[in-house]
Amino acid sequence: MNVHDSERIAGMLEAAGYVPAAADVTPDVVVFNTCAVRENADNRLYGNLGQMYPAKKHHPGMQIAVGGCLAQKDRGTITERAPWVDVVFGTHNLHRLPALLERARHNAAAEVEIVEALEVFPSALPSRRSTHHSAWVSISVGCDNTCTFCIVPSLRGKETDRRPGDVLAEVEALVDEGVLEITLLGQNVNSYGRSLGDPGAFAKLLRACGTIDGLERVRFTSPHPRDFTDDVIEAMAATPNVCPQLHMPLQSGSDVVLRRMRRSYRQERFLGILERVRTVMPHAAITTDIIVGFPGETEADFVDTLHVVREARFAGAFTFQYSPREGTPAATMDGQVDPVVVRDRYERLAAVQEEISWEGNRALVGQRVEVLVVEGEGRKDAVTGRRSGRARDGRLVHLGAPSAALIRPGDVVQAMVTRGAPHHLVGDGPLLAHRRTRAGDLWWETAQGALEGPEQGRRSTDLGMPTLRR
Ligand code: SF4
């Protein structure tokens, strides 16, 4: 969600006449779009702001703006702790950034503006997308749940759904621009439509995406096990461009811990969903999020999580060691677990999941995969000369050097899997097929500097499967 907001922030600034700064010049404006979910977000923000201070002193007129969840949380504290910050804006008023920069410049004083309810749905704002081939599409913002570890509802507010017609119009416009893959975004996509009086709206939206010519891949994030209904599973299976991938957050395998987390599904329901998904999509890659060491978690609770992980056979997992977030109910709960114990459980969980992921990837050796080539996914690509991309099920695939020179980010290729590693697949034989796409043409033109304005210098966005690492 934050990456998508950043695209909107960049798009708005460009619409207001700003241009991206070259890498070797000090920019006139720096915007921090913050996230409050991860540990130490505030330390990192204030550390970064401290580093900006000398640059600002030596560059008169430079402006620094801080937005996003941490700004929504800390508000005026930011300008108290870092008085050289010019603008603070929250999650509900992104659209105000250009005006706030202007006003701060005119008044030579900091502007702090935080509002409590969404003023403009971010999708109505201009966007500077990072790639030609893939795009995020917001279907809702905010969340009506109250998971006790999560700060999101208090910072992003209640769920607001976007009308299906607006969502589909945006998807069609993106496809017209050459986009092949979209990811529908919401804090809880399965509650989409309730505020519109149509609880089945998400399944209908998936089916409607299936009718859009030229749209090859549809993904979504995040579902919620409580609200994940069979009509969505049926729509996934019946809509060929919906990818065989599901990111289904488990959080804990213990019913007791789930209750303390205020996650109103239980182990049995969670595993039942996975079984039904696999019945109709046997090759779906299912990934998850897991928190270990939630307050009150006993060794028996943790063993329950290991049990679900073994049963679920996730293709990959985001695993987290619990740490308290100020402002959440869990932060003040009894039974905070000793960090040494949390670390030990985390490592045991990671070892189990790594073995399962690796086994799943090894089982794919010898199979043909379709790969959408993506820039920036393979950290060693520049050194090795290979290309990387994502299979339809979201797996990261590294394509070997003999084929790499021929293909461009945005192109679609078919390759044989020659090796399965814990976190990726390798296809280093000759390509079995290569389809040049309009997104690939646009990437090439951008790389040659042939495109102007917002088209110039797009970077890649990671839309893929989580790795095991924290
Ligand atoms: S459903 Fe997700 S965003 Fe909403 S409160 Fe729970 S963890 Fe947070």
Residues whose N, C-alpha, C, O or C-beta is under 5 A from the ligand:
A	BS01	SF4	C143 N145 T146 C147 C150 V152 Q187 N188
